[in-house]
Amino acid sequence: MIELADTSFLLVPNQNVHNPDIGRQGWGHVNTSDLEIIQIFTTVQEIVNPKKVIEIGMFAGHSTCMMFQYFYNVEKIVSIDPNLFSKRASLPIKEKFGSKFQFLPTRSANLKKVLPPDNYDFMFIDGNHNEPRPKEDIQSAKDLGVKWILVDNVELPGVRHGCLSHDLYNIDYQPKFFFYQNYHRGRLSPGIMGLFKL
Ligand SMILES: C[S@@+](CC[C@H](N)C(=O)[O-])C[C@H]1O[C@@H](n2cnc3c(N)ncnc32)[C@H](O)[C@@H]1O
């Protein structure tokens, strides 16, 4: 029997509020009760066995909870997000996971300056999907010596270009792709996550 990640303590975003001054809340997020998504995170656990994790784009913390639930050897998750909403959303997550969780209110392009290297072995990339952000996200993983990255929404042009600009579809990066479907703002969209070994 599959145990779902507990998200009951997370701040609930209001999809209709997307004002940068009070925090953008209209972003999509992983559906923590979707079997396809659970399968992706459990497969990553089998292949990578992540211990020290960086998350680009925490938003409300749903994917953070997935990683705490299914990465059962995880020692630390550092989540970053410049979103004012995420700053508030990080507080109950910190309360629940304590020293295993760190939130940095920054964007990926600044990450190298604010986070010292610490043998990070895995990064989940789910920030801004438009160019040049995905390219910057991947660069931040390389700068910190991260070994594996899981990139959400590689079906979107900006993310695909970011991956191609780092040559990630080259077979040397051992790409693996995972398909899922997600409801957001009344629409059902296809999504693809790509797992790459840097
Ligand atoms: C799709 S949401 C993340 C959803 C979350 N990963 C989940 O599934 O629960 C994207 C988030 O990325 C953040 N973001 C946008 N640009 C970013 C950047 N350059 N670095 C880090 N986070 C960024 C946004 O503020 C937003 O909260």
Ligand as a Chemical Component Dictionary entry (heavy atoms), coordinates in Angstrom:
data_LIG
# 
_chem_comp.id                   LIG 
_chem_comp.type                 NON-POLYMER 
_chem_comp.pdbx_formal_charge   0 
_chem_comp.three_letter_code    LIG 
# 
loop_
_chem_comp_atom.comp_id 
_chem_comp_atom.atom_id 
_chem_comp_atom.alt_atom_id 
_chem_comp_atom.type_symbol 
_chem_comp_atom.charge 
_chem_comp_atom.model_Cartn_x 
_chem_comp_atom.model_Cartn_y 
_chem_comp_atom.model_Cartn_z 
_chem_comp_atom.pdbx_ordinal 
LIG C1  C1  C 0  6.014  25.556 -10.819 1  
LIG S1  S1  S 1  6.324  26.403 -9.314  2  
LIG C2  C2  C 0  7.119  25.172 -8.335  3  
LIG C3  C3  C 0  6.194  24.094 -7.837  4  
LIG C4  C4  C 0  6.808  23.145 -6.846  5  
LIG N1  N1  N 0  8.086  22.618 -7.328  6  
LIG C5  C5  C 0  5.879  21.970 -6.599  7  
LIG O1  O1  O 0  5.740  21.141 -7.497  8  
LIG O2  O2  O -1 5.295  21.892 -5.519  9  
LIG C6  C6  C 0  7.652  27.425 -9.790  10 
LIG C7  C7  C 0  8.289  28.218 -8.661  11 
LIG O3  O3  O 0  9.576  28.625 -9.119  12 
LIG C8  C8  C 0  9.863  29.883 -8.593  13 
LIG N2  N2  N 0  10.931 30.486 -9.417  14 
LIG C9  C9  C 0  10.792 31.253 -10.531 15 
LIG N3  N3  N 0  11.999 31.597 -11.013 16 
LIG C10 C10 C 0  12.927 31.036 -10.183 17 
LIG C11 C11 C 0  14.359 31.030 -10.146 18 
LIG N4  N4  N 0  15.075 31.680 -11.098 19 
LIG N5  N5  N 0  14.982 30.366 -9.149  20 
LIG C12 C12 C 0  14.265 29.696 -8.213  21 
LIG N6  N6  N 0  12.907 29.662 -8.192  22 
LIG C13 C13 C 0  12.251 30.318 -9.169  23 
LIG C14 C14 C 0  8.532  30.614 -8.633  24 
LIG O4  O4  O 0  8.517  31.702 -7.736  25 
LIG C15 C15 C 0  7.546  29.506 -8.290  26 
LIG O5  O5  O 0  7.208  29.522 -6.929  27 
# 
loop_
_chem_comp_bond.comp_id 
_chem_comp_bond.atom_id_1 
_chem_comp_bond.atom_id_2 
_chem_comp_bond.value_order 
_chem_comp_bond.pdbx_ordinal 
LIG C1  S1  SING 1  
LIG S1  C2  SING 2  
LIG S1  C6  SING 3  
LIG C2  C3  SING 4  
LIG C3  C4  SING 5  
LIG C4  N1  SING 6  
LIG C4  C5  SING 7  
LIG C5  O1  DOUB 8  
LIG C5  O2  SING 9  
LIG C6  C7  SING 10 
LIG C7  O3  SING 11 
LIG C7  C15 SING 12 
LIG O3  C8  SING 13 
LIG C8  N2  SING 14 
LIG C8  C14 SING 15 
LIG N2  C9  SING 16 
LIG N2  C13 SING 17 
LIG C9  N3  DOUB 18 
LIG N3  C10 SING 19 
LIG C10 C11 SING 20 
LIG C10 C13 DOUB 21 
LIG C11 N4  SING 22 
LIG C11 N5  DOUB 23 
LIG N5  C12 SING 24 
LIG C12 N6  DOUB 25 
LIG N6  C13 SING 26 
LIG C14 O4  SING 27 
LIG C14 C15 SING 28 
LIG C15 O5  SING 29 
# 
